Amino acid sequence: MVTSAHEASHRIFQDRPEILVPVFDALDLPFPEKATVDVLTPDATELLPLERRVDSVLRVQPSDGDDFLLAIEAQGRHDTDKETSWPYYVAYLRAKFRLPVLLLVVCKSRATAKWAVGPFSCGARGWIAQSTHPLVVGPDNVPMITEPRAVRENLAMATFAALTHGNSADATAILEALAHAVQASDKKSATYYNDLLDVGLGNTRAGEKWRELMTFVTYFPGRGTVRETAYLEGKEEGREEGKQEGVARGEAKAILRVLEVRGVDIPEDARERVSACTDFDTLNRWLERAVHAETVDDLFAGDGTDA
């Protein structure tokens, strides 16, 4: 599970390597349409004494050419330490795997992207011994994808674009298109993209907008969402005990299922509290909170001790 906004920006390349083609298109560089992409350990640590870790390392095996490595770094700000660590990553991976290495830096800020292109050189007395030239993607070269059909056809790239343009004033347009496309996808994909954007956009205005959109969209019937499925299952199970109780059970199951999918730990007393609740206003409030709750305490915040 993705655990931070930083991780979301590079993890998507591990989980959805198909976005490498459009990303390299944005860089005006060819990328093999037919290639095998394997995730390698990001550890670039020597035995002594310095610990270094690349965000993501992929081994690309084209069907019509030689293998190469792609080291991917998510960079949120100007960091002068990277001017020495990035050349180290490239040199270390080249020596360890005996393969050519490309370094791709993902930025959400135009200023950071402008700095990240380098080059970062090492030399003395007028001679350059080593020079590192990162490939950089950011708001200036990753296209905004807002046309609904384009979003549906390439959900992974649209998600990456939303993460990259998360600080843009126009982010709402892509998020609105994404919200409906995500809900129309299969359950596994919907959960993945919802969680990735929830975490990747974090506590930003775009993140708040995403959670607002998903809370609204998930109430539309017929889309097979986690909430809807749990709701219908609970309603069916409770049919024999009466419609009202069945609906309440469906709401409770939906709340618990959303928390489980998001990886929130649910103590037994909290599970019993949700399952025993029959007040629809309370259940609806908890269902909305479950979408972005980090702990079970977030679910009950301000509700006192009684369900």
N, C-alpha and C positions, 0 to 999 in steps of 0.2 A: 504494500500500500504506500502511495506517495505521502510523505510526511511534512513537506515544507514547500513554500513557494519557489525556493531556489531549486529544489529537486524536480519539481514539475517541469521546469523549463528545459531540462536535459533528459529526464526520464522518458519523455514521450518518444524520443528517438530510439530508445531500447525497446519500448513496447509497440511502437508503430513505425518501423523503419521505412515504410513506404513513403513517408513524408520527405525522405532524403532527396527524391527526384525533384519535387517542386521547390524544395529549399535550395538545391544547387542551381535550379533554373533561375531563381531570384538572384543568385550570385553570378549568373551568366557563365556557368561552368557545366560541362557535360557530366552526367552521372549515369552509370550503366542501368538501363531499364531492367535487365535481367541479371540479378546478382543475389548471392546468398550473404546475409548479414548476421554475424554472430556477435554476441555480447562477451567481451573479455573482462577480466578483473580490472578495476580502475586503480589498483594498488601500484604505485610507482615508487615504492619505498626500498631503499637500500638497507642492508643489515644494520649499519650504523651511520649516523645517529639521528638522521633527519627524516621525519615522516612527511610524505607527500601523497596526495591522492587526487587523481583526475576524476572529474564528475562522471563521465561515461567514456568507455573505449569500445569501439565497434571494429570488427574485422570484416572488411568488404571483399567478397570473392566474386568478381565479375565473370560472366559466362564467356566473355571474349577478350580477357586481358589478365594482367597480373593482380594479385591480391595487394591490398593496402590497408592501413589502419586509419581510423578516424577518431581522434580524441576530441571530446565535446565538453566545453566549459560554459556554465551559466554564469554571467557576470552582471551583478547588479549595480556596481559603482566603479569609479576609477580607483585602482588599487596598484600602487607601484610595486608591491611584492610580486605581482603576476608578471612583471617585466623580466623577472629572473626565473620564476617557477615555470612559466610556459615554455621557454626554451629548454629547461630541464626535462619536462614531460616529453617533448618531441625527441630529444637526444636519447633519453632513457628507453623509450618505447622502440626507437629505431635500433638501439643496441640489443635489447632483449629479444625482440621478435624478428630482427633482420628483415624488416619490411619498410617500405616508404610510409611516412606518417603525414597526415594533414591535421591541422588544428582548427576546429570550428568553435567560435565564441558566439553565444546567444545573448543578446542585450535587449533590455526593454527601454533603455534611455538612448536618445540620439547622441548626447554628449559622451556617454560611455562607449557607444559603438564607434564614434569618431576616434577616440583614444585607442580602442582595442585593436585597430587595424595595424598598429605599429608603423614600420617594422621595429623590432626590439633587437638591437645589435650588441655584440660583445667584441671588443678589440682594443687596440692601443697603438699610439704613434702612427695614426693614419691607416692602420690595417684592420679590416674586419675579419675576425676569425669565425664568427657565427652570426647569422641573422635569421630571425623568426618572423614570418609573415602570416598571421592568423587570417582565416576566412571569418568574416563577421556578418551575422544577420541581426537586423534590428528593425525599428519602425520605418526606416527609410527604404528598405529593400524587400521587406516581407509584405505582400499585398493584403489589404483589408478584404475579407471575403464576406460580403453581406447579402448577395443574391441567394435566395433560398435554395434554388436548384443546385448551385455550385457548392453550397454548404453540405447538402445531402450527399452529393456525389463524392466529396472528399472531406469527410467529417474530421479525420485526424489533422489534416492541414488547416482546416478552418479553426480547430481548437488551438493549434499552435499559433495561428495568427491572432486569435483572441488573447492568448497569454502574452504575446509580443506587444500587442497594442493596448494592453490593459490600462495604461496610464493616459491613453488618448481620449480626447473629448468626444470622439466618434465611436467609442467602444460599445455603446448601447446598441447600435445598429447590428453589429456582428453577434452580440450576445442574444438579441431577440431572435435572430435567424437560427442560432445554435440551439436555443432552448427548445424550439419546436422540432428541430432535426434530431436532437438527442432523445426526446421523448418518443419519437417515431421509430427509433432504432430498437434492436433487440435488448433484452433486459441486461445482459452482461455488458454490452457496449454502453448502454445508458448509464449504468452504475459507474463504469470506468470514467467516462467523459465528465459526468456530473462531479464526481469526487476530484478528478484532476483539476477542473476549473475552480471548484470550491476552494481547494488548497492553493492552487497556483495563483489565483487572484487575491487570496488572503483578505485581510481587513482593509481593503481599498474601496473606493466608490464603485469600481467595476465589480468587485467581489460581492458587495451588498446588492448591487443590481442583479447579479447572477442568481443569488439565493432568492431574491424577490421574484424573479421570473420563474424559477423552478418551483417555488411554492405555489405560484398561480397556475402554471401549466399542468402540474401533476394532478390537479383536480378535474381536468377534462377526462371523461370516460372513454373507454375503448382503446386505450393506448398500451395496455399491458404493463403499466409501471409497477414498481415494487409496492407502492402504496395501494394501488388499485387491486393488485393481485391479493395482497394480504387482506384488504377490506372485503373482497368478494369471498375469499376463503372463510373468513370469520362469519360473514353473513350466512353462508351456506351451512356452516357447522352449527350456528345458533338458531337455524330456522325452526327446529322443533320446539325451542323454548320461547318462541315469540319473536316477531319482527324487530321490536325495539332492542331487545337484548342481543339479537343477532347482529344488528348494525353496530351497537356499542362494542361487541366483541371484535368485529371487523376493524373498527377504528383502533382498538387496543393492539391487535395483531400488527396493524400497519405501523404503528408507532414503534413497537419493539423490533419489527423487521428492518425499518429504516435505520435504527440505531445499530443493529447487528451488522448491516451492510457497511455502515460507516466505521465500523471497528470500535464502537463505544462499549466499554465494559458495563454490563447491567447486573448489579447485585440482585440477589433473590428478593430482598424486600422491595426494591424498586420495581422489579418485574411483577410482583404481586399487587403493588399499588396501582400500576397501569392496568393490569388485567381486571382488577376489581372495580375500576371506575366506570360509572354509568352516566355521568354528567356530560352531555354532548359539547357544551361550551368548553369545558376543561379538556376533553379529548381533542377537540379541534385545535385548541391552543397548544397542547403538547405535540400534536402532529406537525404544526408549523415550526415549532422549536426543534423538533427532531432532525430537520433537514440540515441544520448547521450547529447542533449541539456537539461540543467537544467532550463533555462528561455528562453523566446522568444528572448531576446537580444542575446543569444548564436547563434541563427539561423542566425541573420543578421550581426554578428561580422565581421567588416572589409569590409562590402559591401557599406558603405556610406548610403545616404538617398534614393537613387533611386533603385527600383527593376530592 
